[in-house]
Amino acid sequence: MDISQSPGFYAIAEADPDRPAVIDADGCTTSYGELLARVNQVSHGLRARGLGEGDVVAGVLPNGLDAVVMLMATGQIGLYHVPVNWHLTEPEIAYILGDSEARVVVAGEAYARAVPGAEVGVEGLAAGQPTGAPAERTSGAVMWYTSGTTGFPKGVQRALPGAPPESVVPLYTWFLGEVCDLRPGDGVHLVTSPMYHSAPCAHTQFALHLGHTVVITPKFEPVGILELVARHRVTNAMMVPTMFHRMLQLPDEVKAAYDVSSLRQVIHTGAACPIAVKQGIMDWWGPVLYEYYGSTESAIAFAVKPRDWLARPGTVGRPAPTFEAKILDEAGMELPAGEPGMIYIKSSLGTFEYRKDPVKTASSMRGEWYTPGDIGFLDKDGFLFLCDRRTDLIVSGGVNIYPAEIEAAFLEHPAVADVVVIGVPDAEWGHNVVALVQPVEGVTPGPELTAGLMAHCVPRLARFKHPKVVEYRDELPRTPTGKLSRGKVREQYLASAGG
């Protein structure tokens, strides 16, 4: 294993302080030296609040410089950093802050009202603090919250390395080089998605460890992305298939107006990408699409480079370096090539646990093997093809949505006797959320009830979780044990819709 000796962000900033580090949405550039000075100040400020190794800091922060500062500051003083989805409702945010036991919360000005007691931005933490490196530096970790079948998010927690960042970073930059051909140097990384998601957050962090310039956009907009690529000569970016779909829909003259020839690696994950969409982007941009498959828990478990995908359209790749994979049937027996079953993986890079939930951790494991809960098969050359996402997971626009959480909110409404939430295929979003509702006896279904149900969701669920369609049923199928037959409901719905 030839690990690239990239010194990482902190050393690069000391050696080359004038190198551009971050270009924000307003076009303002922060150098590596300026960023390190603020990162060090915030590190000192967090320690001044009494935080020590293993403590938790949360950030409810928009894409921007403060989000980057918190990521790199916690990363050198042994803290767990929890990026929080700012689209969540106040109760949803409060749950994550309480469950993580965050001792300090930093919120963007627009979200501070939803987070009582939060620091507004990093200014307060940085004020009056020295710009030099803190003593006894040790690596922190990001702890992302991911939902489970219960609908309640759980923190994916990994053991802290117990070593300074410079001794840990080379392994991960080597890994990214093997998977995505990303190398240290003068690259330019474009952030296109909210940094509270695991992949955009991780790619931002490691772009800095590679010495790249990070260009941040607050939200995805097709023409705006193309303009940024052309203006900053972007070399690599992280996207989801929905973005590809939207850009392909642009008029030919608009697509031709922007020079995208600087792109070398455009990495995508988060949802299955239709073969025609991926092929269309590579016809336009060239063979630059790198794909990986994994989860917040497993990180990058499978990966495929452009030319391997072109030779096997539809694959999500072979096991990434340090990973092993196998396909098991319901009895736990390993299946041969071409036979679909549950995907299991393991890595020598270490394991994870769900914070404060050993039962959930154990339920996702078979010995030292972890399953993301998805069905797929390996071909004779070891390339993985997905058959379906986990049964109850809805992936819409690259975002995971869990039906149980939505169903629980609907069942709080007095007019709902039963409900099932399913994902229905959609060309743009991957899936749309559809709620099939069984009203209580005597309640008349119709537009008035639908409006009431949607209003009921507003304080309980983030907007992206709201169903796009609500339909009514006299009865929903359940097994004799009371378990909802979600698969049967989905089949019936698609059949009736002609899908």
C-alpha positions in Angstrom: 0.0 0.0 0.0 1.7 3.1 -1.2 0.2 5.9 0.9 0.6 9.3 -0.6 2.3 11.6 1.9 -0.1 14.6 1.5 0.7 16.7 4.5 -2.9 17.8 4.9 -4.6 21.2 5.4 -2.8 22.4 8.5 0.7 21.8 7.1 -0.2 23.2 3.7 -1.5 26.4 5.3 1.7 26.8 7.2 3.9 26.2 4.2 1.8 28.1 1.6 -0.4 30.6 3.4 -1.3 32.6 0.3 -2.8 29.6 -1.6 -6.6 30.2 -2.2 -8.6 28.0 0.2 -12.2 29.0 0.0 -14.2 31.0 -2.5 -17.7 31.7 -1.1 -21.0 32.5 -2.7 -20.2 36.2 -2.8 -16.9 35.6 -4.6 -14.8 36.4 -1.6 -11.5 34.4 -1.3 -10.0 33.2 1.9 -6.4 32.0 1.8 -5.1 28.9 3.5 -3.2 31.1 6.0 -6.3 33.2 6.8 -8.4 30.0 7.1 -5.9 28.4 9.4 -5.7 31.4 11.6 -9.5 31.4 12.1 -9.5 27.6 12.6 -6.9 27.9 15.3 -8.8 30.7 17.0 -12.0 28.7 17.1 -10.1 25.6 18.4 -8.8 27.7 21.3 -12.2 29.1 21.8 -13.8 25.7 22.1 -11.2 24.6 24.6 -11.8 27.8 26.5 -15.5 26.7 26.8 -14.2 23.6 28.6 -14.4 21.1 25.8 -12.0 18.2 25.7 -11.3 15.1 23.6 -14.5 13.2 22.8 -16.9 16.0 23.5 -19.5 17.0 20.9 -20.0 20.2 19.0 -22.9 20.7 16.6 -23.3 23.2 13.7 -26.5 24.4 12.2 -24.7 26.2 9.5 -25.4 27.1 5.8 -22.8 26.3 3.2 -20.0 28.8 3.7 -16.8 29.7 5.5 -18.1 29.1 9.1 -19.1 25.6 8.2 -15.6 24.9 6.9 -14.0 26.5 10.0 -16.0 24.3 12.4 -15.1 21.2 10.4 -11.4 21.9 10.5 -11.3 23.3 14.0 -12.9 20.3 15.6 -10.8 18.1 13.4 -7.6 19.1 15.2 -8.6 19.0 18.9 -10.3 15.6 19.2 -13.9 16.7 19.1 -16.9 15.1 17.4 -18.6 17.5 15.0 -22.3 17.0 14.2 -23.5 18.9 11.1 -27.2 19.5 11.4 -29.7 19.7 8.5 -31.0 23.3 8.7 -34.2 22.3 6.9 -35.3 20.3 10.0 -38.0 21.6 12.3 -37.2 22.9 15.8 -38.2 19.6 17.5 -36.2 17.6 15.0 -33.1 19.7 15.6 -33.6 19.6 19.3 -33.8 15.8 19.2 -30.3 15.6 17.5 -28.8 18.1 19.8 -30.1 16.3 22.9 -29.2 12.8 21.6 -25.7 13.9 20.7 -25.2 15.7 24.0 -23.7 18.6 22.1 -21.9 20.9 24.6 -21.6 23.8 22.1 -23.9 24.6 19.2 -23.0 27.1 16.4 -25.8 28.3 14.2 -26.1 30.5 11.2 -27.9 33.8 11.8 -30.9 32.6 9.8 -31.3 29.5 12.0 -30.3 30.8 15.4 -34.0 31.3 16.4 -34.6 27.6 16.0 -31.7 26.8 18.3 -32.0 28.5 21.7 -28.6 29.1 23.3 -26.6 28.6 20.2 -23.5 30.7 19.3 -24.4 32.8 16.2 -21.5 32.1 13.8 -17.9 31.5 14.9 -17.1 35.1 15.8 -17.8 34.6 19.5 -15.6 31.5 19.7 -12.8 33.2 17.8 -12.8 36.6 19.6 -9.6 37.3 21.5 -8.1 33.9 20.8 -4.5 33.4 19.5 -4.0 32.4 15.9 -1.3 29.9 16.6 -1.8 26.2 16.7 -3.4 24.7 19.9 -1.3 22.4 22.0 -1.6 18.7 22.0 -3.4 18.5 18.7 -5.3 15.3 18.1 -7.8 14.2 15.3 -11.5 14.7 15.7 -14.2 13.1 13.7 -17.5 14.0 12.1 -20.6 12.3 13.6 -23.4 12.4 11.0 -26.9 11.6 12.0 -28.7 9.1 9.9 -32.3 7.8 10.2 -33.1 4.1 10.7 -36.3 2.1 10.3 -37.6 3.5 13.5 -37.6 7.0 11.9 -35.4 8.4 14.6 -31.9 9.6 13.6 -28.9 8.0 15.2 -25.4 9.3 15.3 -22.8 7.2 13.4 -19.9 7.3 15.8 -16.4 6.1 15.1 -13.5 5.8 17.6 -11.2 8.8 17.6 -7.7 8.0 16.2 -5.9 9.4 19.2 -3.2 10.8 16.9 -2.6 14.2 15.3 -4.2 14.9 11.9 -0.9 14.7 10.0 -0.5 11.0 11.0 -4.1 10.1 9.9 -4.7 12.3 6.8 -2.3 10.4 4.4 -4.3 7.2 4.7 -7.5 8.9 3.6 -6.0 11.0 0.9 -4.4 7.8 -0.5 -7.8 6.2 -0.4 -9.5 9.0 -2.3 -6.7 8.8 -4.8 -7.3 5.1 -5.4 -11.1 5.5 -5.7 -11.5 8.8 -7.5 -8.0 9.7 -8.9 -7.9 12.8 -6.7 -4.4 14.0 -6.1 -2.6 16.7 -4.0 -2.0 19.9 -5.9 -3.7 22.9 -7.4 -7.2 21.4 -8.0 -10.4 23.3 -7.6 -13.3 21.5 -5.8 -16.9 22.7 -6.3 -19.4 22.2 -3.4 -22.9 21.8 -5.0 -24.9 20.3 -2.1 -25.6 21.1 1.6 -22.5 20.4 3.7 -24.7 18.7 6.4 -24.7 15.6 4.1 -21.9 13.2 4.7 -20.4 13.1 1.2 -20.3 16.9 0.5 -18.9 17.5 3.9 -16.2 14.8 3.6 -15.2 16.0 0.1 -14.9 19.6 1.3 -12.6 18.5 4.2 -10.4 16.3 2.0 -10.2 18.9 -0.8 -8.4 21.1 1.7 -6.2 18.2 2.8 -5.2 17.8 -0.8 -4.4 21.5 -1.1 -7.3 22.3 -3.5 -9.4 25.5 -3.6 -13.0 25.0 -2.4 -15.6 26.9 -4.3 -18.9 27.0 -2.4 -22.4 27.6 -3.8 -25.3 27.9 -1.4 -27.6 25.8 -3.5 -27.7 23.9 -6.8 -28.9 25.8 -9.8 -28.0 24.2 -13.2 -26.8 27.3 -15.1 -25.1 28.7 -12.0 -23.1 25.5 -11.6 -21.9 25.6 -15.2 -21.0 29.2 -14.8 -18.9 28.5 -11.7 -17.2 25.6 -13.4 -16.2 27.8 -16.3 -15.2 30.8 -14.2 -13.1 29.0 -11.6 -11.8 26.2 -13.9 -13.2 23.6 -11.5 -11.4 20.3 -11.7 -13.6 18.2 -9.4 -17.0 18.2 -7.8 -19.5 16.1 -5.9 -23.0 15.7 -7.3 -26.2 13.6 -7.2 -28.1 12.2 -10.2 -30.9 14.7 -9.9 -28.4 17.4 -10.8 -27.3 15.6 -13.9 -30.9 15.2 -15.0 -31.6 19.0 -14.6 -28.5 20.0 -16.5 -29.2 17.7 -19.4 -32.6 19.4 -19.7 -31.0 22.7 -20.5 -31.2 24.0 -24.1 -28.3 23.0 -26.3 -27.2 26.6 -26.8 -27.1 27.1 -23.0 -25.0 24.0 -22.5 -22.6 25.0 -25.2 -22.1 28.5 -23.7 -20.0 27.2 -20.8 -16.5 25.7 -21.0 -16.5 22.5 -18.8 -13.2 21.1 -20.2 -11.4 21.7 -16.9 -13.5 18.9 -15.2 -11.4 15.8 -14.3 -13.5 14.1 -11.7 -17.2 14.5 -11.0 -18.1 12.1 -8.3 -21.7 11.0 -7.7 -23.5 9.0 -5.1 -26.7 9.2 -3.0 -29.1 7.5 -5.5 -29.1 5.2 -8.5 -28.3 7.1 -11.6 -30.3 6.1 -14.7 -27.9 4.7 -17.4 -29.2 7.1 -20.0 -28.6 10.1 -17.7 -25.1 9.1 -16.9 -24.2 8.3 -20.5 -25.7 11.7 -21.5 -23.4 13.6 -19.1 -20.3 11.7 -20.2 -21.2 12.4 -23.9 -21.2 16.1 -22.9 -18.4 16.3 -20.3 -16.3 13.3 -21.4 -15.4 10.2 -19.2 -15.2 12.1 -15.9 -18.0 10.5 -13.8 -16.8 8.5 -10.9 -19.4 6.7 -8.8 -19.3 5.1 -5.4 -21.8 3.3 -3.3 -21.9 3.0 0.4 -23.7 4.7 3.4 -23.0 7.1 6.2 -22.1 4.0 8.2 -19.8 2.2 5.8 -18.4 5.3 3.9 -17.2 4.4 0.4 -17.6 0.6 0.1 -17.8 0.2 -3.7 -16.4 2.4 -6.4 -16.3 2.5 -10.2 -14.2 4.7 -12.5 -15.6 6.1 -15.8 -14.1 3.5 -18.2 -15.1 0.5 -16.1 -18.7 1.8 -15.9 -18.8 2.4 -19.7 -17.8 -1.3 -20.1 -20.5 -2.4 -17.6 -23.3 0.2 -17.6 -25.3 0.2 -14.4 -22.6 -1.1 -12.0 -21.7 0.7 -8.9 -18.3 -0.8 -8.9 -16.0 -3.3 -7.1 -15.1 -3.2 -3.4 -13.0 -0.1 -2.6 -9.5 -0.6 -1.2 -9.6 -2.1 2.3 -13.1 -3.4 1.8 -14.4 -6.9 1.3 -18.0 -7.8 0.1 -20.3 -10.8 -0.1 -23.9 -11.4 -1.0 -25.9 -13.5 1.5 -29.4 -15.1 1.3 -31.9 -14.9 4.1 -30.3 -17.9 5.8 -26.9 -16.2 5.8 -25.5 -18.4 3.1 -23.1 -16.8 0.6 -24.6 -16.6 -3.0 -22.7 -17.2 -6.2 -22.1 -14.5 -8.9 -25.3 -13.3 -10.5 -27.6 -14.2 -7.6 -29.2 -11.3 -5.8 -29.2 -11.1 -2.0 -28.4 -8.9 0.9 -25.1 -6.9 0.6 -22.6 -7.3 3.4 -19.3 -5.5 3.7 -16.4 -5.1 6.0 -13.2 -2.9 6.1 -9.9 -3.0 7.8 -10.3 0.8 8.3 -12.5 0.1 11.3 -16.1 -0.1 12.4 -18.7 2.2 13.7 -21.5 2.2 16.3 -24.8 4.0 16.5 -24.4 6.4 19.4 -26.2 5.2 22.5 -27.9 2.3 20.6 -26.0 -1.0 20.8 -29.2 -2.9 19.8 -29.4 -1.0 16.5 -25.7 -1.4 16.0 -25.9 -5.2 16.5 -28.9 -5.5 14.2 -27.0 -4.1 11.3 -24.1 -6.6 11.7 -23.5 -10.3 11.1 -20.3 -10.8 13.0 -17.8 -8.3 11.7 -19.8 -7.8 8.5 -22.2 -4.8 8.1 -25.2 -4.6 5.8 -26.6 -1.3 4.5 -29.8 -3.3 4.0 -29.7 -3.2 0.2 -30.2 -6.0 -2.3 -27.7 -6.6 -5.1 -25.6 -9.1 -6.9 -21.9 -9.4 -7.9 -21.0 -10.4 -11.4 -18.2 -12.8 -12.2 -15.6 -10.0 -12.1 -16.8 -8.8 -8.7 -18.7 -5.7 -9.9 -21.8 -4.9 -7.8 -25.2 -4.2 -9.4 -28.0 -2.9 -7.1 -31.4 -4.5 -7.5 -33.2 -2.2 -5.0 -32.6 0.1 -2.2 -33.6 -1.2 1.3 -37.2 -2.0 1.3 -38.6 1.0 3.1 -36.0 3.7 2.1 -37.0 6.5 -0.3 -34.2 8.3 -2.0 -35.4 11.5 -3.5 -32.9 14.0 -5.0 -30.1 12.1 -3.4 -31.6 12.5 0.1 -32.7 9.5 2.2 -36.3 9.7 3.5 -37.7 7.1 5.9 -41.4 6.3 5.6 -41.8 5.4 9.3 -41.1 8.9 10.4 -43.7 10.4 8.0 -46.2 7.7 8.9 -45.8 8.4 12.6 -46.6 12.1 12.0 -49.7 11.3 9.9 -50.9 8.9 12.6 -51.0 11.8 15.1 -53.8 13.3 13.1 -57.2 12.3 14.5 -58.7 11.7 11.0 -56.1 9.0 10.1 -56.8 5.4 10.9 -53.9 3.9 9.0 -51.3 5.1 6.5 -48.5 3.8 4.4 -45.8 5.9 2.8 -44.0 4.7 -0.3 -41.5 5.9 -2.9 -42.8 6.1 -6.5 -40.2 6.3 -9.3 -39.7 9.7 -10.8 -37.4 10.6 -13.7 -36.1 13.8 -12.1 -36.0 13.1 -8.3 -35.4 9.3 -8.3 -38.5 8.8 -6.2 -41.4 10.9 -5.0 -43.0 10.5 -1.6 -46.6 9.2 -1.8 -48.9 8.7 1.3 -51.8 6.3 1.1 -54.2 7.1 3.9 -57.1 5.1 5.4 -59.3 7.7 7.1 -61.2 6.9 10.3 -64.7 5.8 9.9 -67.0 8.7 9.1 -64.3 11.0 7.7 -64.8 12.0 4.1 -61.6 12.0 2.1 -60.9 14.8 -0.3 -59.1 18.1 -0.8 -60.1 19.5 2.5 -58.7 16.5 4.4 -55.5 16.6 2.3 -54.9 20.3 3.1 -55.4 19.5 6.8 -53.0 16.7 6.7 -50.3 18.7 5.0 -50.8 21.6 7.4 -50.4 19.0 10.2 -47.0 18.0 8.8 -45.5 21.5 8.8 -44.4 21.7 12.5 -43.5 18.0 12.6 -41.5 17.2 9.4 -39.0 19.0 7.3 -40.4 20.2 4.0 -38.5 17.7 1.9 -40.2 14.9 3.8 -43.7 16.0 2.9 -45.6 13.7 0.5 -46.0 15.1 -3.0 -49.1 12.9 -3.4 -51.8 11.9 -0.8 -54.4 9.3 -1.9 -57.0 7.5 0.1 -57.8 3.8 0.6 -60.7 2.0 2.3 -58.2 -0.5 3.8 -54.4 -1.1 3.8 -53.0 -4.6 3.7 -51.4 -6.0 6.8 -50.1 -9.4 7.7 -51.8 -11.5 10.4 -49.1 -10.3 12.8 -50.1 -6.7 12.0 -47.0 -5.9 9.9 -47.8 -3.6 7.0 -47.2 -5.2 3.6 -45.3 -2.2 2.1 -44.2 -4.2 -0.9 -47.7 -5.2 -1.8 -49.0 -1.7 -1.4 -46.2 -0.4 -3.7 -47.0 -3.1 -6.3 -50.7 -2.3 -6.3 -50.1 1.4 -6.5 -47.7 1.1 -9.5 -50.0 -1.3 -11.2 -53.0 1.0 -10.9 -50.9 3.9 -12.0 -49.6 2.0 -15.0 -46.0 2.2 -13.7 
